[in-house]
Amino acid sequence: MHFIFGLLGVGVCYLLIRYKRTIIGFTGPWGWAEKYLGGGRSETALVLIAIIGFFFSITTMTGLLDDIMKSLLGSFIQK
């Protein structure tokens, strides 16, 4: 199941990058991205979000996310 969600996430991230101008044209410029990244940087923010989502999807697909979460939060969560 993790593999399917990871593969779906990779596909969505690809579509975000492929159609970034269409998405920004539909939603309009993002105020926070324009403020902190400069004018016309909503597309850059969308690409950064897609890249982060891509790595999150890859770690989900390979099972690395579970290992990372266990190593980071394992001492806080007891079974």
ROSELUM-601594 format. One line per field, with one value per residue (C-alpha): x, y, z; residue number from 1. Coordinates in nm, 3 decimals, decimal comma, padded with zeros to 5 digits. Example, Ala and Ser with C-alpha at 12.3 -4.5 7.8 and 13.67 -1.06 7.14 Angstrom:
xx <- [01,230 / 01,367]
yy <- [-00,450 / -00,106]
zz <- [00,780 / 00,714]
n <- [1 / 2]
// end
This chain:
xx <- [00,000 / 00,291 / 00,421 / 00,090 / 00,066 / 00,427 / 00,377 / 00,063 / 00,255 / 00,535 / 00,276 / 00,106 / 00,441 / 00,527 / 00,194 / 00,250 / 00,581 / 00,452 / 00,145 / 00,277 / 00,185 / -00,168 / -00,209 / -00,079 / -00,298 / -00,600 / -00,527 / -00,358 / -00,029 / 00,033 / 00,074 / 00,316 / 00,540 / 00,544 / 00,627 / 00,908 / 01,052 / 01,001 / 00,772 / 00,669 / 00,795 / 00,470 / 00,590 / 00,916 / 00,722 / 00,508 / 00,818 / 00,974 / 00,655 / 00,657 / 01,023 / 00,957 / 00,651 / 00,859 / 01,117 / 00,840 / 00,674 / 00,999 / 01,066 / 00,709 / 00,743 / 01,066 / 00,961 / 01,232 / 00,975 / 00,869 / 01,231 / 01,299 / 00,987 / 01,070 / 01,423 / 01,310 / 00,996 / 01,058 / 01,156 / 00,837 / 00,598 / 00,587 / 00,393]
yy <- [00,000 / 00,235 / 00,176 / 00,280 / 00,599 / 00,684 / 00,627 / 00,840 / 01,115 / 01,109 / 01,144 / 01,438 / 01,612 / 01,566 / 01,718 / 02,013 / 02,091 / 02,023 / 02,247 / 02,508 / 02,806 / 02,676 / 02,620 / 02,968 / 03,115 / 02,943 / 03,025 / 03,360 / 03,470 / 03,353 / 03,649 / 03,484 / 03,361 / 03,701 / 03,866 / 03,635 / 03,513 / 03,826 / 03,918 / 03,639 / 03,366 / 03,178 / 02,930 / 02,882 / 02,813 / 02,556 / 02,381 / 02,374 / 02,223 / 01,961 / 01,872 / 01,827 / 01,617 / 01,408 / 01,318 / 01,250 / 01,017 / 00,834 / 00,778 / 00,653 / 00,418 / 00,263 / 00,242 / 00,484 / 00,722 / 00,462 / 00,404 / 00,777 / 00,838 / 00,545 / 00,670 / 01,028 / 00,963 / 00,610 / 00,725 / 00,933 / 00,665 / 00,338 / 00,038]
zz <- [00,000 / 00,074 / -00,277 / -00,433 / -00,225 / -00,302 / -00,673 / -00,666 / -00,486 / -00,743 / -01,019 / -00,849 / -00,796 / -01,163 / -01,262 / -01,026 / -01,195 / -01,548 / -01,515 / -01,272 / -01,492 / -01,540 / -01,165 / -01,078 / -01,353 / -01,199 / -00,835 / -00,888 / -00,732 / -00,378 / -00,146 / 00,094 / -00,190 / -00,355 / -00,022 / 00,091 / -00,241 / -00,452 / -00,736 / -00,971 / -00,738 / -00,689 / -00,952 / -00,760 / -00,441 / -00,623 / -00,757 / -00,408 / -00,266 / -00,544 / -00,479 / -00,107 / -00,191 / -00,432 / -00,168 / 00,085 / -00,169 / -00,243 / 00,127 / 00,170 / -00,126 / -00,003 / 00,363 / 00,474 / 00,620 / 00,877 / 00,979 / 01,007 / 01,216 / 01,445 / 01,500 / 01,565 / 01,768 / 01,896 / 02,244 / 02,275 / 02,155 / 02,348 / 02,220]
n <- [1 / 2 / 3 / 4 / 5 / 6 / 7 / 8 / 9 / 10 / 11 / 12 / 13 / 14 / 15 / 16 / 17 / 18 / 19 / 20 / 21 / 22 / 23 / 24 / 25 / 26 / 27 / 28 / 29 / 30 / 31 / 32 / 33 / 34 / 35 / 36 / 37 / 38 / 39 / 40 / 41 / 42 / 43 / 44 / 45 / 46 / 47 / 48 / 49 / 50 / 51 / 52 / 53 / 54 / 55 / 56 / 57 / 58 / 59 / 60 / 61 / 62 / 63 / 64 / 65 / 66 / 67 / 68 / 69 / 70 / 71 / 72 / 73 / 74 / 75 / 76 / 77 / 78 / 79]
// end
